[in-house]
């Protein structure tokens, strides 16, 4: 079993979030206990971000169950629970998220960074961006920058999209004056994940 105390803060939070999400769905596959679902969101309010958590907590019960099942499908670590979540969403007339492997592919591209799926950009039947509901506010800002890059330049590689997103969120020449600051401080200052800061450090300060 992974020792959470040895993990960086964001990874430890994600591990705790996944463990609690899996426990809820395995214990209550129909998600009948909405009080437990709301308690889960409150427990992981810091992971979701205050605005996302507030919106999720204030939604109706059916939408809350829908969001939980979408969270399951967004987590590759919970692949054994995916079939049941797909079945629930389909039986309740809810569409599967576009990044799910069973959804027929159209003109779209996944928003990814370092093996994590943040969402999807679609061009047909109409342009749209859909981000995973489990993202933190920092991840949502970073994913939005990645999606902008992908939307503007579909031909770009993942590295080129990440490079654009890094300069967009963390600056170009202005970053030179911040290089001596710790990764965590910069992540909080620019509201992006720590991994985004570490990636930005690998780039030159002049595009």
BASEMI-801040 format. One record per residue: residue in one letter; residue number from 1; x, y, z of N, C-alpha, C in turn. Coordinates in pm, whole numbers, padded with zeros to 5 digits. Atoms other than C-alpha are relative to their C-alpha. Layout:
  code  pos     n.u     n.v     n.w    ca.u    ca.v    ca.w     c.u     c.v     c.w
     A  NUM       X       Y       Z       X       Y       Z       X       Y       Z
...
// end
This chain:
  code  pos     n.u     n.v     n.w    ca.u    ca.v    ca.w     c.u     c.v     c.w
     X    1   00085  -00120   00000   00000   00000   00000   00088   00124   00000
     X    2  -00079  -00122   00010   00128   00350  -00085  -00003   00077   00131
     X    3  -00009  -00083  -00119   00252   00557   00210  -00030   00143  -00039
     X    4   00040  -00133   00043   00064   00882   00162   00090   00109   00056
     X    5  -00085  -00101  -00060   00298   01068   00397   00125   00026  -00082
     X    6  -00119  -00016   00083   00578   01015   00144  -00031   00068  -00132
     X    7   00040  -00060   00125   00381   01172  -00139  -00002   00152   00011
     X    8   00022  -00144  -00002   00384   01542  -00236  -00145   00030   00034
     X    9   00133  -00036  -00049   00080   01730  -00107  -00109  -00027  -00102
     X   10   00106   00016   00098  -00113   01731  -00433  -00027  -00147  -00030
     X   11   00018   00142   00025  -00054   01359  -00491  -00069  -00068   00119
     X   12   00065   00057  -00119  -00153   01276  -00134  -00148   00035   00003
     X   13   00140  -00042   00007  -00474   01475  -00174  -00075  -00082  -00104
     X   14   00065   00077   00106  -00551   01295  -00499  -00020  -00145   00042
     X   15   00012   00138  -00047  -00484   00955  -00342  -00114  -00014   00099
     X   16   00109   00004  -00099  -00720   01035  -00054  -00135   00018  -00069
     X   17   00123  -00023   00077  -00983   01166  -00297  -00043  -00127  -00073
     X   18   00031   00123   00073  -00963   00849  -00509  -00049  -00110   00094
     X   19   00037   00105  -00095  -00981   00619  -00207  -00142   00021   00052
     X   20   00134  -00028  -00052  -01290   00792  -00070  -00107  -00013  -00108
     X   21   00095   00013   00111  -01458   00808  -00412  -00029  -00147  -00027
     X   22   00018   00142   00024  -01401   00437  -00468  -00082  -00065   00111
     X   23   00073   00059  -00113  -01530   00351  -00121  -00149   00033  -00008
     X   24   00141  -00041   00008  -01852   00548  -00171  -00073  -00080  -00108
     X   25   00067   00066   00113  -01932   00391  -00509  -00010  -00151   00022
     X   26   00005   00144  -00026  -01845   00037  -00401  -00101  -00033   00110
     X   27   00092   00024  -00110  -02049   00066  -00081  -00145   00025  -00040
     X   28   00135  -00043   00036  -02348   00231  -00248  -00005   00024  -00152
     X   29  -00007  -00014   00146  -02349   00162  -00627  -00107   00091  -00060
     X   30   00105  -00087   00052  -02680   00345  -00677   00008   00142   00053
     X   31  -00022  -00133  -00059  -02555   00643  -00476  -00128   00055   00063
     X   32   00126  -00040  -00063  -02877   00651  -00278   00022   00094   00118
     X   33  -00029  -00081  -00119  -02711   00811   00026   00062   00133  -00043
     X   34  -00052  -00129   00049  -02683   01168  -00102   00067   00080   00111
     X   35  -00068  -00068  -00111  -02584   01288   00245   00147  -00040   00002
     X   36  -00139   00046   00006  -02270   01075   00213   00074   00061  -00118
     X   37  -00062  -00062   00117  -02205   01216  -00134   00040   00144   00030
     X   38  -00031  -00139  -00034  -02224   01571  -00003   00111   00009   00105
     X   39  -00107   00004  -00100  -02002   01479   00291   00135  -00023  -00070
     X   40  -00121   00025   00079  -01747   01347   00039   00049   00129  -00065
     X   41  -00039  -00126   00065  -01750   01677  -00151   00053   00098   00103
     X   42  -00047  -00091  -00104  -01714   01874   00173   00138  -00040   00050
     X   43  -00130   00049  -00047  -01424   01655   00284   00111   00039  -00095
     X   44  -00101  -00028   00102  -01243   01719  -00042  -00021   00137  -00064
     X   45   00025  -00136   00050  -01347   02083  -00078   00129   00065  -00051
     X   46  -00127  -00060   00041  -00981   02186  -00099   00046  -00054  -00134
     X   47  -00039   00058   00128  -00924   01946  -00388  -00084   00056  -00114
     X   48   00088  -00052   00105  -01227   02066  -00583   00018   00150  -00021
     X   49   00001  -00146   00003  -01178   02433  -00500  -00133   00048   00054
     X   50   00123  -00045  -00067  -01437   02639  -00309  -00117   00023  -00093
     X   51   00112  -00030   00090  -01642   02751  -00608  -00061  -00127  -00059
     X   52   00051   00127   00054  -01666   02405  -00766  -00073  -00079   00107
     X   53   00063   00073  -00110  -01747   02250  -00428  -00136   00059   00032
     X   54   00127  -00065  -00031  -02020   02506  -00359  -00105  -00031  -00106
     X   55   00093   00031   00109  -02178   02450  -00701  -00047  -00145   00008
     X   56   00034   00142  -00009  -02167   02072  -00656  -00093  -00027   00118
     X   57   00081   00023  -00119  -02315   02086  -00306  -00141   00056  -00014
     X   58   00130  -00065   00013  -02602   02311  -00413  -00087  -00059  -00111
     X   59   00076   00058   00110  -02712   02097  -00708  -00102  -00101   00052
     X   60   00101   00098  -00042  -03007   01855  -00700   00062  -00139   00008
     X   61  -00055   00132  -00028  -02962   01490  -00601   00039  -00077  -00126
     X   62  -00030   00075   00123  -02978   01344  -00953   00124   00054  -00069
     X   63  -00119  -00059   00061  -02723   01588  -01088   00124  -00032   00081
     X   64  -00113   00036  -00086  -02500   01518  -00788   00046  -00142  -00029
     X   65  -00036   00139   00033  -02513   01144  -00862   00069  -00007  -00137
     X   66  -00060  -00004   00134  -02435   01219  -01226   00145   00046   00008
     X   67  -00136  -00053  -00013  -02129   01423  -01130   00094  -00102   00064
     X   68  -00084   00102  -00065  -02001   01147  -00902   00039  -00109  -00100
     X   69  -00032   00103   00099  -02027   00890  -01182   00097   00053  -00106
     X   70  -00095  -00059   00096  -01847   01128  -01419   00139   00008   00062
     X   71  -00129   00001  -00070  -01573   01166  -01157   00065  -00137  -00008
     X   72  -00052   00138   00009  -01538   00788  -01158   00060  -00024  -00138
     X   73  -00047   00023   00137  -01503   00781  -01537   00124   00083  -00032
     X   74  -00117  -00084   00023  -01243   01058  -01520   00126  -00056   00065
     X   75  -00114   00057  -00072  -01020   00845  -01296   00039  -00134  -00061
     X   76  -00044   00127   00062  -00827   00580  -01489   00033  -00104   00107
     X   77  -00032   00093  -00108  -00728   00430  -01152  -00122  -00081   00046
     X   78   00124   00068  -00042  -01094   00328  -01098  -00065  -00072  -00118
     X   79   00052   00063   00122  -01130   00139  -01427  -00099  -00112   00028
     X   80   00092   00110  -00031  -01304  -00152  -01256  -00141   00049   00031
     X   81   00131  -00058  -00030  -01590   00084  -01162  -00063   00068  -00121
     X   82   00049  -00071   00118  -01627   00238  -01508  -00126  -00063  -00062
     X   83   00121   00057   00064  -01878  -00015  -01652  -00128   00032   00076
     X   84   00121  -00029  -00078  -02124   00038  -01365  -00038   00147  -00012
     X   85   00031  -00143   00014  -02096   00417  -01394  -00057   00030  -00138
     X   86   00055  -00018   00135  -02153   00401  -01771  -00145  -00047  -00005
     X   87   00136   00054  -00001  -02460   00185  -01714  -00096   00094   00071
     X   88   00087  -00092  -00075  -02601   00423  -01452  -00031   00124  -00082
     X   89   00020  -00122   00079  -02551   00729  -01673  -00094  -00027  -00118
     X   90   00083   00033   00117  -02707   00557  -01975  -00144  -00025   00041
     X   91   00135   00032  -00045  -03006   00422  -01781  -00076   00123   00050
     X   92   00065  -00122  -00050  -03075   00768  -01638   00001   00112  -00103
     X   93   00010  -00097   00108  -03057   00941  -01975   00108   00106   00001
     X   94  -00111  -00095  -00008  -02727   01113  -01904   00109  -00041  -00100
     X   95  -00103   00031   00097  -02464   01137  -02175   00132  -00033   00066
     X   96  -00133   00032  -00049  -02122   00986  -02124   00094   00116  -00030
     X   97  -00095  -00109   00028  -01836   01236  -02096   00078  -00031  -00127
     X   98  -00062   00024   00132  -01663   01282  -02433   00135  -00068   00006
     X   99  -00130   00067  -00007  -01329   01152  -02304  -00011  -00150   00029
     X  100   00015   00142  -00030  -01475   00812  -02215   00034  -00084  -00123
     X  101  -00051   00080   00112  -01324   00534  -02426  -00112  -00061  -00084
     X  102   00109   00061   00075  -01668   00404  -02532  -00073   00100  -00090
     X  103   00068  -00103   00079  -01777   00736  -02687   00063   00006  -00139
     X  104  -00055  -00008   00137  -01740   00740  -03069   00077   00130  -00020
     X  105  -00085  -00116   00020  -01461   00976  -03168  -00045   00084  -00118
     X  106   00028  -00095   00107  -01544   01287  -03368   00127   00083  -00018
     X  107  -00115  -00089   00012  -01318   01580  -03446   00028   00056   00138
     X  108  -00026  -00041  -00137  -01179   01609  -03096   00142  -00039   00039
     X  109  -00132   00032  -00052  -00861   01594  -02893  -00003   00010   00152
     X  110  -00005  -00002  -00145  -00799   01509  -02531   00096   00108   00048
     X  111  -00088  -00097  -00066  -00650   01775  -02306   00080  -00079   00104
     X  112  -00083   00082  -00088  -00360   01593  -02140   00128   00074   00037
     X  113  -00131  -00050  -00041  -00045   01676  -01948   00060  -00104   00093
     X  114  -00070   00100  -00079   00202   01421  -01815  -00091  -00117   00041
     X  115   00080   00123  -00012  -00034   01125  -01863  -00134   00019   00071
     X  116   00130  -00023  -00062  -00332   01289  -01690  -00094   00064  -00099
     X  117   00101  -00058   00088  -00652   01362  -01884  -00076   00107   00076
     X  118   00067  -00114  -00064  -00795   01704  -01799  -00137   00028  -00063
     X  119   00126  -00028   00067  -01079   01711  -02051   00013  -00026  -00149
     X  120  -00001   00022   00144  -01148   01729  -02422  -00038   00129  -00072
     X  121   00037  -00110   00090  -01163   01988  -02701  -00065  -00063  -00122
     X  122   00070   00051   00118  -01415   01924  -02978  -00018   00112  -00103
     X  123   00025  -00096   00107  -01455   02095  -03314  -00131  -00030  -00073
     X  124   00126   00040   00064  -01761   01903  -03441  -00085  -00078   00101
     X  125   00079  -00078   00097  -02056   01917  -03440   00010   00151   00021
     X  126  -00025  -00142  -00022  -01969   02252  -03279   00117   00012   00098
     X  127  -00116  -00015  -00089  -01662   02389  -03099  -00042   00006   00147
     X  128   00026  -00005  -00143  -01662   02324  -02725   00116  -00062   00076
     X  129  -00100   00055  -00092  -01438   02245  -02430  -00074  -00059   00119
     X  130   00058   00061  -00119  -01535   02003  -02154   00113  -00050   00089
     X  131  -00104   00037  -00095  -01314   01969  -01848  -00055  -00098   00103
     X  132   00039   00098  -00100  -01322   01688  -01594  -00050   00071   00126
     X  133   00057  -00070  -00116  -01539   01783  -01293   00083  -00012   00127
     X  134  -00079   00022  -00122  -01283   01654  -01042   00123   00089   00008
     X  135  -00119  -00084   00000  -01020   01916  -01131  -00003   00101   00113
     X  136  -00011  -00109  -00095  -00895   02153  -00867  -00005   00132  -00077
     X  137   00003  -00128   00068  -00916   02525  -00942   00132   00027  -00072
     X  138  -00130  -00017   00065  -00543   02525  -01019   00008  -00084  -00127
     X  139   00000   00087   00118  -00582   02231  -01256  -00094   00053  -00108
     X  140   00097  -00054   00097  -00884   02395  -01419   00061   00117  -00077
     X  141  -00066  -00111   00068  -00684   02709  -01495   00105  -00051  -00098
     X  142  -00103   00058   00087  -00397   02503  -01637  -00064  -00072  -00118
     X  143   00068   00072   00107  -00635   02281  -01837  -00062   00095  -00101
     X  144   00059  -00100   00090  -00809   02588  -01980   00107   00057  -00093
     X  145  -00110  -00051   00084  -00474   02722  -02102   00043  -00104  -00103
     X  146  -00032   00107   00095  -00394   02385  -02260  -00106  -00009  -00109
     X  147   00111   00010   00095  -00738   02377  -02424   00004   00116  -00099
     X  148  -00012  -00116   00090  -00687   02727  -02566   00106  -00027  -00106
     X  149  -00108   00031   00094  -00360   02614  -02721  -00045  -00102  -00104
     X  150   00047   00105   00091  -00519   02302  -02869  -00105   00054  -00096
     X  151   00104  -00056   00084  -00818   02496  -02997   00054   00092  -00108
     X  152  -00058  -00095   00096  -00603   02759  -03165   00092  -00069  -00101
     X  153  -00097   00069   00086  -00344   02518  -03306  -00017  -00152   00015
     X  154   00023   00145  -00013  -00485   02164  -03343   00119  -00085  -00044
     X  155  -00114   00076   00051  -00167   02059  -03524   00116  -00005   00098
     X  156  -00110  -00002  -00096   00052   02133  -03223   00012  -00134   00073
     X  157  -00024   00118  -00083   00211   01846  -03034  -00038   00032   00145
     X  158   00030  -00022  -00142   00141   01797  -02664   00102   00092   00064
     X  159  -00105  -00087  -00055   00474   01962  -02584  -00023   00144  -00043
     X  160   00023  -00136   00048   00393   02265  -02799  -00119   00064   00070
     X  161   00117  -00052  -00071   00051   02302  -02635   00036   00033   00145
     X  162  -00041  -00025  -00139   00205   02273  -02287   00091   00121   00008
     X  163  -00090  -00116   00004   00472   02527  -02381  -00080   00129  -00007
     X  164   00087  -00117   00012   00204   02775  -02488  -00071   00027   00132
     X  165   00073  -00014  -00125   00005   02710  -02169   00091   00051   00112
     X  166  -00094  -00042  -00103   00314   02756  -01952   00032   00149  -00012
     X  167  -00027  -00142   00020   00396   03093  -02105  -00125   00084   00028
     X  168   00125  -00074  -00020   00031   03199  -02092  -00029   00019   00149
     X  169   00038  -00006  -00142  -00018   03120  -01722   00111   00051   00091
     X  170  -00111  -00035  -00089   00330   03183  -01581   00090   00110  -00054
     X  171  -00076  -00111   00055   00464   03452  -01809   00124  -00043  -00075
     X  172  -00122   00027   00077   00772   03479  -02028   00119   00063   00072
     X  173  -00117  -00062  -00062   01049   03722  -01934  -00023   00033   00147
     X  174   00029  -00032  -00140   00873   03813  -01609   00030  -00117   00093
     X  175  -00025   00118  -00082   00928   03456  -01489   00145  -00004   00049
     X  176  -00142   00000  -00038   01303   03522  -01472   00018   00051   00143
     X  177  -00011  -00058  -00134   01252   03730  -01158  -00060  -00089   00109
     X  178   00066   00087  -00098   01056   03448  -00992   00069  -00135   00015
     X  179  -00061   00133   00004   01288   03155  -01058   00055  -00045   00136
     X  180  -00058   00039  -00130   01440   03165  -00709  -00107  -00038   00102
     X  181   00108   00033  -00093   01099   03117  -00544  -00031  -00150  -00006
     X  182   00036   00143  -00001   00986   02766  -00438  -00116  -00029  -00095
     X  183   00106   00041   00093   00760   02573  -00675  -00138   00023   00060
     X  184   00131  -00011  -00064   00474   02573  -00424  -00048   00145   00007
     X  185   00035  -00143  -00007   00483   02953  -00384  -00045   00049  -00138
     X  186   00036  -00041   00136   00475   03005  -00761  -00132  -00063  -00043
     X  187   00126   00066   00036   00194   02751  -00802  -00117   00074   00063
     X  188   00108  -00074  -00066  -00017   02939  -00548  -00015   00139  -00059
     X  189   00006  -00136   00054   00073   03279  -00690  -00068   00004  -00136
     X  190   00055   00000   00136  -00023   03185  -01046  -00121  -00092  -00015
     X  191   00117   00088  -00001  -00301   02940  -00951   00009  -00109  -00107
     X  192  -00021   00114   00090  -00159   02645  -01144   00057  -00116   00082
     X  193  -00060   00113  -00073  -00047   02293  -01040   00152   00015   00012
     X  194  -00145  -00004  -00020   00307   02250  -00908   00072  -00058  -00122
     X  195  -00064   00060   00118   00386   02028  -01209   00011   00100  -00115
     X  196  -00006  -00101   00105   00308   02321  -01438   00117   00095   00024
     X  197  -00114  -00085  -00034   00562   02535  -01253   00130  -00071  -00034
     X  198  -00122   00075   00028   00824   02262  -01279   00026  -00011  -00150
     X  199  -00014   00005   00145   00755   02233  -01651   00048   00135  -00053
     X  200  -00040  -00135   00045   00787   02611  -01693   00148   00024   00026
     X  201  -00141  -00018  -00030   01129   02598  -01530   00090  -00059  -00108
     X  202  -00079   00066   00103   01247   02375  -01815   00010   00086  -00127
     X  203   00006  -00082   00122   01166   02645  -02072   00084   00127   00015
     X  204  -00069  -00129   00001   01359   02954  -02172  -00097   00112   00038
     X  205   00086  -00112  -00040   01229   03289  -02049  -00037   00089  -00117
     X  206   00039  -00070   00122   01206   03417  -02406  -00050  -00104  -00099
     X  207   00056   00103   00091   00972   03213  -02634   00078  -00011  -00129
// end
